[in-house]
Structures are given as structure tokens and as C-alpha cells.
Amino acid sequence: MSTHITNQLQEKFDSIGQDLNTHLEGLLYSKPINYWDYIQTDALLDLQTQRTVLPDEMVFIMYHQINELLFKMILWEIDQVAKCEALTAKIFSEKLMRISRYFDMLTSSFNIMREGMEVEQYNKFRTTLTPASGFQSAQYRKIEFASTELINLIDNRFRETIDRNTSFEHAFEHLYWQAAGKDYKTGKKSYLLTVFEERYKDEFIRFAKFYNTNNLWTKFKTLPEAVKEDKGLIEAMRHYDHTVNIKWVMAHYNTANHYLNIGGKTAEATGGSEWVKYMHPKYQRRIFFPELWTEDELKHWGENV
């Protein structure tokens, strides 16, 4: 071992009050790392449990688990932007393009769902999933909270009644995706929404409080004017917004349509949601960075796709 490395190690362990020799002695008894232990392959491959004997259900399970891993990668990148104290156009753009590439993977991967399962099998095993729904992906909801200001996630019908002084609790009750599981006339919530909130609502509110001032859109708006005018950064912001809120959503929508719109009759989603209006971007009108789009682009958001 070179003296340079030894000195660096000494400094490292001195800085945390640890004895270097003790740690070096420990290396005498440690096992060399291998791929399967490092990746935890056995544990990962043991996480798929079917509820039916239909083979394409395994495709469905693994596909959604891969989605959740990609969601975690996305949140990992957003977290670095949120906590960066010296954010530059270069760092911001690079992180956004990483995130967009993950969503590009998610978008293109819908062909696995669309072409990778028999419609007949899907419409048999899907009944055993009721009332579970992809709607209940907590990580995806966190991506939304971390990407934009809460007002941009509020159901369009209620945005004028909500501002920065509105409590998180009240705003939460008017998020756009509540429409998939709530009757606003009666206030009654579906079982899908009720159990989802029981599991995650408190966690969501804590998460949203941090990202209220640290989301991607707010971080962008606090940058110096010269940085905000960087063409590469603006393009990266628009690319991310379009990729998530139109391309990925429409890929999801078209796949659902393939399986649930049969013979001209639209089937109900497993969670009981009115999935057409919940999913299609022209109804949601969810836009992370509204000021980066022209008036005409906003007017026709999600149309002609």
C-alpha cells in the first residue's frame, strides 16, 4: 500500500474518531464481495408472488416492480437537486436529463405490457387484483410532489380556491388524483383511495412540506436570471415536463385502452377509477413548469397525441 493511500486512510478514520489499524485488521477476516451478494440477486428474484396460475401474471408483477425501482432512481436524482446548495445550469440540466431518460425507459417499456401479455389472461388475473391499482404507487406521487409546486397538482376545478396559505391537509383533499377515487358532490371516498391514504397520507404531507420550497420548479425559479435563461436548462425542463406528463401518461393510457376497451366497451379499472379521465393529459392538465410553455401550448396540452 502506498504511503499516499495510507495517509489518506489515516486522515479519514482520524476525522471520525476511529482507529485505522482496527479497520485494517478487520479486512483480514472479511469475505471478498461477489455480484450476487452485492446486488442481492436471490432476495430480488424471490419477490414475485403470483395470485393465480396464469403465466402472464408474472410478467405483470415483474414489470411493475421494475417501474418502482426506476421511480426510486428518479427520486434519488431529484433529492440531489433539492439539497444542492450551489446549483448550476449544468448540474440541473444533467440531473433532469438523467430523470428524463428513466422516464423514456418507462415510456418505451409499455410495449412489454401492451404486447407481452395475452388480453384473455390479463382480463382473468386482473380480477384477483381488485381493488389494488397502480394508482397506489406512493413513489410516483412523491415524484409529482418533488417536481412542482402543489398548486400545479390541484384538480383544475379547485385551483382558484387554494394558495400558499392553504393548509397541506386541505390542499391534499383537492389533488387531481383524488378525482379517481372521490365523489366531490358527496365527499365519499372509494375503498381504493381510503386505504391508500391510511397507509401514506401522513408520509405524503411530511414529504410535501419539505418539497414545498425544494421542488424542481421552485428551485429553478430561485436561480439567478442568467441561469434561468440558459437554453439548455430550459430545454431540459420542457423535455422532462413533456416526457412525464404527456409521453409517459399517454403510453400508460394506450396500454390500458388496449386491455380495458374491448369491443367498444370500456371496462372499469381494478381500483374502480374512471381511468379515461384520470389518465388522459387533456383532462388532467397536469403541467410541472407552466411558465416555460406558450399560451397556445398550454391551451392544447395533451391534445393531438
N, C-alpha and C positions, 0 to 999 in steps of 0.2 A: 504494500500500500504506500502510495507516495506521501511525502511529508505534507504537501498541499492539501490533499484529501483528509489526512489525519487532523490537520489544524482546523479544517472546516467542520469536521465532525466534533472536535473538541469544543469549538465555539457554539455549535448547535446545541449540544447537550448541556453545556455550561449555562446557556441562556434560559433553559427550563429547569435548572437545578438538578440535573441528572448526571450520574457517573458514567462516563464513556466506557470504561473498562467493563462495567457490569453489562452494558448492552452488547459489547463485542463478545463477551463470554457467552451470552445468550445465543449468539449466532452459531456457536459450536453444536448446539442441540436442536436447532430449528431445521425443519424439512424444506427442501427446495420446492418452490411453487410450481404447479403444473396448470395447464389450461383449464381442465375440468373443475378443479377446486377454485381457481381464481374467478371463473365465470359462474360457478355454482350450477353447472350444467344439470346434474342429477335433480337438484331441487327445482330448477326451472322446468324441466321436462316432466315433472311429477305434478304440475299444477293444473293439468287438463282433466276434468271430470265430467263425463257425459251424463245427461239425464235420460237419454234414450239409446236405442241400439242402432240408430240411423247414422251411417258413417260420415255424412256431410256435416253433422253437428260438430264434429271435431274441428273441421275447417273453420266453422263459425266461432268456436271458442278461442282457438289459437289466433285467428285474425284479430279479434277484439283485445286479446292480451298484448299483441304486438302494438296495437293502437295505444294502449295505456303506457307502454314503455316509451313510445315516441312522444306522448304527452309529457311524460316525465323529463325527457330530454329538452323539450320546448320550455318547460317551466324552469329548468336548470339554467338555460341561456337568459331567459327574462330576468331571473333573480340576479344575475351578474350585472345586467344593465341597471336594475333598480338600485343596487348597492354600490355602483361605481361612483366615486366622488370626483373623478377627473374625466368625465365622459367627453369623448371627441366624436366628430362625424365619422371617422374611420372605425372606431370601436363600435359605435352604434350601428353603422351600416353592416359591418361584418357579422354582428350578432343577429341582426334582422334577417340577413340572407341565410344564415345557418337555420334559423327558425323556419323561414320560408321553404328551404329545401326539405325540412322534415315534413312540412305540410304538403309539399309536392309529392313526397313518398306516400303520404296518407291519401292524397287525391288519386294518384295512379293505382294505388293498391285496391281501390274499389272494384277494379276488374276481377280481382280474386273472388270477391263476394258475388259480383254480377255473373261471372262465367264459371266460377269454381264450385257452385252448389246447384244441385237439381232443384228446380222450383217445387216439385212434388215433395221432395224430402224436407225442404225448408218449411213448407206450409204444414207439415206434420209435426216436426220437432218444435217449431215456434210456439205451439200451444202449451208446451210444457214450460216455457219461459215466462209465461204470464204470471204476475204483472211486471216482471223485470223489463227494463228498457235501457238502451244506450243513452237515453235522456238522463239517466242517473250517473253519468260519468262525472265524478267530482273534480277530477283533474281538468277536464275540458272547461268546466265552469270557472275554475281558477285561472285558466289561460285567458278567459274573457275578462275577468276582474283585473288581471295583471296587464292587459293590453290597452285598456282605455278607461276614461272616466265613467263612473257609474251611470251618469245621465244617458250615455250612449247605449246602455244596455236595458234601459227602462222601456217598457211597452210604449210604443209611439202614441197611444191614446192618452197616456197619463204624464207625458214629459213636462207639460206646462205646469203641472201641479207640484213638481219636485225640483228642488235646487240644492245647493251645497249645505243649507241649514237643515235640510230634511234628515231625520234620523235614519241610520242604516237599516233599522228594523222596518220602518215604513217603506223605504226605498226597495228593500228586498221583496216585499209583498207585491211590488209592481214591476219586477224584472220581466223582460219579454218572454222568457221561457216558462214563467208561471202560467201563461195562457194555454200551455199544453196540458195543464192539469188543474185548472181552476175555472169555476163559473163565476165571472165577475158580477153577475146580477144577484146571485145568491151568496157568493163568498165561499161556497162549498168547494173543498179541495178533493181531488181524486186520491185513491189509495197510493198510486204511483208517487204523487207529489208529497203526500203526508209522510210516508216512510223515508223518503229522500231527505226531507227537512229534519226529521227526527234524528237522522244519522249525521247530517252535515251542516245544518243551519248555523249553529254556534261557531263552528270552524270557519264557515264562509264569511261570517260577519267579522271575525278577527282578521282573516286574510284580507278582506276588502278594506278594512280600516288602514292597514299598512299600505296597500296599493292605491288608496285614495289619493296619495301625493307622490307615489313612486311608480305608477303605471307608465307604460311606454309613451302614451300620448302626453301626459303631464311632464315627464322627463324631457321630451322633445321640446315642449313649449317653454321650458325654463333655460334652454340652451341660449348662448349668445346669438344675436341676429345673424352674424356671419356664418355660424354653424348651421342654423336653421335653414339658411338659403342654399346650403350645399346640395347640388343637383343629385349627386349620388345617394345622399341620405334620403332626400325626398322620394326618389325613385324606389329606394328600398322600403320606405314606409308604405308607399302606394302598392307596391308589389305584395307586401305582407297582407295588407288590408284586403286586396282583391283575391289573393290566394285563399285566405281563410274564409272570408265572408261571401264569396261567390263561387270560386272554382271548387273548393273542398265541399262546401254545402251542397252545390249542385250535383257533384259526384255522388254524394250521400243520397240526395233526393232521387236521382235517377236510378240508383240501385234499389232503393225502397220501392220505387214505382214499378220496377221490373218484377218484384216479388209480390207486391201488395195490390197492384192494379191489374187484375186478371179479368179478362172478358169484359172490360169496360166498367167493372165494379170495383170500387176502391175499398180494400179491407182495412179494418182498424188496426193500428199498431199494437204491439204486445202490451204496452203500458196504458192503452186506451186513449192515447192522444189523437187530436185531429192533425195528423202528421203533415198533410199537404201545406196547410197554412203555417204550421210551426216551422217547417223546414225551408220552404222556398224563400230566397232572399228578398223577393219583391214584396212579400208580406212582412217578413221580419224587419227589413230595412235596418239591419244592424251594421253600423259603419264605425270602425275604430277611430279613424282620423278624418273626421268630416271636413275640416278646413283645407285639406290637401286635395279635395276634389272640386271640380267646377260645378256650378249650379245645374247645368244640364246633366252632368254625370250623376249627381245626387238625385235628380228628378227621375232618371231612368234606371236607378240602381236595381240590379237583378233582373232586368228585362232583357229580352232577346238573347237568352242563354239556354 
